[in-house]
Amino acid sequence: MDDMFIPDGFVLLVVAIELLAKARRTDIQSALAETRNGLYVRLVIAYAQQQSTGKMIKIASHPWGTNCGLRWLESGVCSLSNDADGVSVRLEQVDWQESAPIVISEKDLQRLIDSKASAAAPADTEASATVPQSATVISEAEDKRCFVAWRETRGDDIPSEAEDYDYMKQFGVSRDRVRALRKDAINRPVGRVRPKAK
């Protein structure tokens, strides 16, 4: 993989994790977990680069929540195979035909770094003095996208307001903003449900 070509504007996923850890002054495991979450909620989009053609194949978000996705994240590569629709990313290494490096755009890496910039700044720096503690660190469009992706992962198990807030606060989203997002979503019924009369 030393002689691979990486297109301009992209960076290897393993390098991106190292750069995130360096920017946050944290360990690789923390950066890995944060990157995995960013990939899962589509704050960051990853691509498998087919080395024989240079083709970039977008990786869906759902695999990042699996054990296979964790292996991809740790190794920086995934498997490709040829099928009826062309080349695709394989979740498991069964009948795989090619190992492909995983890349993300430099813009997505910067978005991931910026998504918690205020939380990562040490308390005694000038930056933390200029950023209010309650500042939202992602835009309203991005927090809505993250919220919708989070809800989709829950399926029929509708989260409570507390669960929604616990999830969204990692992006710097306020409780009031979570309440506003919940207005457009299906929520649990409030109060006791009375049994129907026979």
C-alpha positions as a Markdown table, in Angstrom:
| # | Residue | x | y | z |
|---|---|---|---|---|
| 1 | Met | 0.0 | 0.0 | 0.0 |
| 2 | Asp | 3.1 | 2.3 | 0.0 |
| 3 | Asp | 2.8 | 3.0 | -3.7 |
| 4 | Met | -0.9 | 3.7 | -3.8 |
| 5 | Phe | -2.3 | 6.8 | -5.4 |
| 6 | Ile | -4.6 | 9.0 | -3.2 |
| 7 | Pro | -6.6 | 11.6 | -5.2 |
| 8 | Asp | -6.1 | 15.3 | -4.2 |
| 9 | Gly | -8.5 | 16.4 | -1.5 |
| 10 | Phe | -8.6 | 12.9 | 0.1 |
| 11 | Val | -6.7 | 11.3 | 3.0 |
| 12 | Leu | -6.4 | 7.7 | 4.1 |
| 13 | Leu | -8.8 | 6.9 | 7.0 |
| 14 | Val | -6.0 | 5.7 | 9.3 |
| 15 | Val | -4.2 | 8.9 | 8.7 |
| 16 | Ala | -7.4 | 10.9 | 9.3 |
| 17 | Ile | -7.8 | 9.2 | 12.7 |
| 18 | Glu | -4.2 | 10.1 | 13.6 |
| 19 | Leu | -4.7 | 13.7 | 12.6 |
| 20 | Leu | -7.9 | 13.9 | 14.6 |
| 21 | Ala | -6.1 | 12.5 | 17.7 |
| 22 | Lys | -3.3 | 15.0 | 17.2 |
| 23 | Ala | -5.7 | 17.9 | 16.7 |
| 24 | Arg | -7.7 | 17.0 | 19.8 |
| 25 | Arg | -4.6 | 16.0 | 21.8 |
| 26 | Thr | -6.2 | 12.7 | 22.7 |
| 27 | Asp | -5.4 | 9.0 | 22.2 |
| 28 | Ile | -6.0 | 7.0 | 19.0 |
| 29 | Gln | -8.9 | 5.0 | 20.6 |
| 30 | Ser | -10.9 | 8.1 | 21.4 |
| 31 | Ala | -10.3 | 9.5 | 17.9 |
| 32 | Leu | -11.2 | 6.1 | 16.4 |
| 33 | Ala | -14.5 | 6.0 | 18.4 |
| 34 | Glu | -15.3 | 9.6 | 17.4 |
| 35 | Thr | -14.5 | 8.9 | 13.7 |
| 36 | Arg | -16.7 | 5.8 | 13.8 |
| 37 | Asn | -19.6 | 7.8 | 15.2 |
| 38 | Gly | -19.1 | 10.5 | 12.5 |
| 39 | Leu | -19.2 | 7.9 | 9.8 |
| 40 | Tyr | -22.3 | 6.2 | 11.2 |
| 41 | Val | -24.3 | 9.5 | 11.4 |
| 42 | Arg | -22.9 | 10.6 | 8.0 |
| 43 | Leu | -21.1 | 13.6 | 9.3 |
| 44 | Val | -18.2 | 12.0 | 7.4 |
| 45 | Ile | -18.5 | 9.9 | 4.2 |
| 46 | Ala | -16.0 | 7.2 | 3.5 |
| 47 | Tyr | -15.0 | 5.7 | 0.2 |
| 48 | Ala | -13.3 | 2.5 | -0.8 |
| 49 | Gln | -10.7 | 3.2 | -3.5 |
| 50 | Gln | -10.4 | 0.4 | -6.1 |
| 51 | Gln | -6.7 | 0.3 | -6.7 |
| 52 | Ser | -6.9 | -1.3 | -10.2 |
| 53 | Thr | -9.1 | 1.6 | -11.6 |
| 54 | Gly | -8.9 | 4.4 | -9.0 |
| 55 | Lys | -12.7 | 4.3 | -8.8 |
| 56 | Met | -14.1 | 5.7 | -5.5 |
| 57 | Ile | -17.0 | 3.6 | -4.1 |
| 58 | Lys | -19.1 | 5.3 | -1.4 |
| 59 | Ile | -19.5 | 3.2 | 1.7 |
| 60 | Ala | -22.9 | 3.2 | 3.3 |
| 61 | Ser | -23.3 | 4.4 | 6.9 |
| 62 | His | -24.9 | 1.3 | 8.5 |
| 63 | Pro | -21.8 | -1.0 | 8.3 |
| 64 | Trp | -19.9 | 1.4 | 10.6 |
| 65 | Gly | -22.1 | 0.1 | 13.5 |
| 66 | Thr | -21.1 | -3.5 | 12.9 |
| 67 | Asn | -18.0 | -5.5 | 14.0 |
| 68 | Cys | -17.0 | -5.6 | 10.4 |
| 69 | Gly | -17.0 | -1.8 | 10.3 |
| 70 | Leu | -14.9 | -1.6 | 13.4 |
| 71 | Arg | -12.3 | -3.9 | 11.7 |
| 72 | Trp | -12.3 | -1.6 | 8.6 |
| 73 | Leu | -11.7 | 1.4 | 10.9 |
| 74 | Glu | -8.8 | -0.3 | 12.7 |
| 75 | Ser | -7.2 | -1.6 | 9.5 |
| 76 | Gly | -8.1 | 1.2 | 7.1 |
| 77 | Val | -9.1 | -1.3 | 4.4 |
| 78 | Cys | -12.2 | -3.1 | 3.3 |
| 79 | Ser | -13.0 | -5.8 | 0.8 |
| 80 | Leu | -14.4 | -5.4 | -2.7 |
| 81 | Ser | -16.0 | -7.9 | -4.9 |
| 82 | Asn | -17.5 | -8.0 | -8.4 |
| 83 | Asp | -21.2 | -8.7 | -8.6 |
| 84 | Ala | -24.0 | -8.2 | -11.1 |
| 85 | Asp | -24.2 | -4.4 | -10.4 |
| 86 | Gly | -20.4 | -3.9 | -10.7 |
| 87 | Val | -17.8 | -3.5 | -8.0 |
| 88 | Ser | -19.2 | -3.2 | -4.4 |
| 89 | Val | -18.0 | -3.2 | -0.9 |
| 90 | Arg | -18.3 | -6.5 | 1.0 |
| 91 | Leu | -19.3 | -6.6 | 4.6 |
| 92 | Glu | -17.5 | -9.9 | 5.2 |
| 93 | Gln | -14.4 | -11.3 | 3.6 |
| 94 | Val | -16.2 | -14.1 | 1.9 |
| 95 | Asp | -15.2 | -14.5 | -1.7 |
| 96 | Trp | -13.6 | -11.1 | -1.6 |
| 97 | Gln | -11.5 | -10.3 | -4.6 |
| 98 | Glu | -9.7 | -7.1 | -3.8 |
| 99 | Ser | -8.6 | -5.2 | -0.6 |
| 100 | Ala | -9.3 | -1.5 | -0.9 |
| 101 | Pro | -8.0 | 1.4 | 1.2 |
| 102 | Ile | -10.6 | 3.6 | 2.8 |
| 103 | Val | -10.4 | 7.3 | 2.3 |
| 104 | Ile | -12.3 | 10.4 | 3.4 |
| 105 | Ser | -12.2 | 13.9 | 2.0 |
| 106 | Glu | -10.1 | 16.5 | 3.7 |
| 107 | Lys | -13.2 | 18.7 | 4.1 |
| 108 | Asp | -14.9 | 15.9 | 6.0 |
| 109 | Leu | -11.9 | 15.5 | 8.2 |
| 110 | Gln | -11.9 | 19.2 | 8.9 |
| 111 | Arg | -15.7 | 19.0 | 9.7 |
| 112 | Leu | -15.0 | 16.1 | 12.1 |
| 113 | Ile | -12.2 | 18.1 | 13.8 |
| 114 | Asp | -14.3 | 21.3 | 14.0 |
| 115 | Ser | -17.4 | 19.4 | 15.3 |
| 116 | Lys | -16.1 | 19.4 | 18.8 |
| 117 | Ala | -13.4 | 22.1 | 18.6 |
| 118 | Ser | -14.8 | 24.0 | 21.6 |
| 119 | Ala | -15.0 | 20.8 | 23.7 |
| 120 | Ala | -11.4 | 19.8 | 22.8 |
| 121 | Ala | -9.8 | 23.2 | 23.7 |
| 122 | Pro | -8.0 | 23.1 | 27.1 |
| 123 | Ala | -9.7 | 25.3 | 29.7 |
| 124 | Asp | -6.8 | 27.7 | 30.0 |
| 125 | Thr | -6.5 | 28.6 | 26.3 |
| 126 | Glu | -7.6 | 31.8 | 24.7 |
| 127 | Ala | -9.8 | 29.8 | 22.4 |
| 128 | Ser | -12.0 | 28.5 | 25.2 |
| 129 | Ala | -12.5 | 32.0 | 26.5 |
| 130 | Thr | -13.9 | 33.2 | 23.2 |
| 131 | Val | -16.2 | 30.2 | 22.6 |
| 132 | Pro | -19.3 | 30.1 | 24.9 |
| 133 | Gln | -19.7 | 26.7 | 26.7 |
| 134 | Ser | -23.3 | 26.5 | 25.3 |
| 135 | Ala | -22.3 | 27.1 | 21.7 |
| 136 | Thr | -23.8 | 24.7 | 19.1 |
| 137 | Val | -20.8 | 23.2 | 17.3 |
| 138 | Ile | -22.6 | 21.8 | 14.3 |
| 139 | Ser | -25.1 | 23.7 | 12.1 |
| 140 | Glu | -28.9 | 23.2 | 12.4 |
| 141 | Ala | -28.8 | 21.3 | 9.0 |
| 142 | Glu | -26.1 | 19.0 | 10.3 |
| 143 | Asp | -27.8 | 18.4 | 13.7 |
| 144 | Lys | -31.1 | 17.6 | 12.0 |
| 145 | Arg | -29.2 | 15.1 | 9.7 |
| 146 | Cys | -27.5 | 13.5 | 12.8 |
| 147 | Phe | -30.8 | 13.4 | 14.6 |
| 148 | Val | -32.7 | 11.7 | 11.7 |
| 149 | Ala | -29.8 | 9.2 | 11.3 |
| 150 | Trp | -29.9 | 8.5 | 15.1 |
| 151 | Arg | -33.6 | 7.9 | 15.0 |
| 152 | Glu | -33.3 | 5.6 | 12.0 |
| 153 | Thr | -30.9 | 3.4 | 13.9 |
| 154 | Arg | -33.4 | 2.9 | 16.6 |
| 155 | Gly | -36.1 | 1.5 | 14.3 |
| 156 | Asp | -39.3 | 0.8 | 16.3 |
| 157 | Asp | -37.6 | 1.4 | 19.6 |
| 158 | Ile | -38.5 | 5.1 | 20.0 |
| 159 | Pro | -36.0 | 6.9 | 22.3 |
| 160 | Ser | -37.1 | 9.0 | 25.2 |
| 161 | Glu | -36.3 | 12.7 | 25.3 |
| 162 | Ala | -33.4 | 12.0 | 27.7 |
| 163 | Glu | -32.0 | 9.4 | 25.3 |
| 164 | Asp | -32.2 | 11.8 | 22.4 |
| 165 | Tyr | -30.5 | 14.5 | 24.4 |
| 166 | Asp | -27.7 | 12.1 | 25.6 |
| 167 | Tyr | -27.0 | 11.2 | 22.1 |
| 168 | Met | -27.1 | 14.7 | 20.6 |
| 169 | Lys | -25.1 | 16.4 | 23.3 |
| 170 | Gln | -21.9 | 14.8 | 21.9 |
| 171 | Phe | -22.4 | 17.2 | 18.9 |
| 172 | Gly | -22.9 | 20.2 | 21.2 |
| 173 | Val | -26.6 | 20.3 | 20.6 |
| 174 | Ser | -28.6 | 22.0 | 23.3 |
| 175 | Arg | -31.6 | 20.4 | 25.1 |
| 176 | Asp | -33.9 | 23.1 | 23.6 |
| 177 | Arg | -32.7 | 22.3 | 20.1 |
| 178 | Val | -33.3 | 18.6 | 20.8 |
| 179 | Arg | -36.9 | 19.4 | 21.9 |
| 180 | Ala | -37.3 | 21.4 | 18.6 |
| 181 | Leu | -36.0 | 18.4 | 16.6 |
| 182 | Arg | -38.4 | 16.0 | 18.4 |
| 183 | Lys | -41.4 | 18.1 | 17.3 |
| 184 | Asp | -40.9 | 16.8 | 13.8 |
| 185 | Ala | -40.4 | 13.2 | 14.9 |
| 186 | Ile | -42.5 | 10.3 | 16.2 |
| 187 | Asn | -42.2 | 10.2 | 20.0 |
| 188 | Arg | -43.3 | 8.0 | 22.8 |
| 189 | Pro | -46.8 | 8.6 | 24.2 |
| 190 | Val | -46.9 | 10.7 | 27.4 |
| 191 | Gly | -48.7 | 9.5 | 30.5 |
| 192 | Arg | -50.4 | 6.3 | 31.4 |
| 193 | Val | -52.2 | 4.3 | 28.8 |
| 194 | Arg | -55.5 | 3.1 | 30.1 |
| 195 | Pro | -56.8 | -0.3 | 29.2 |
| 196 | Lys | -59.8 | -0.3 | 26.8 |
| 197 | Ala | -63.2 | -1.1 | 28.3 |
| 198 | Lys | -64.6 | -4.5 | 27.3 |
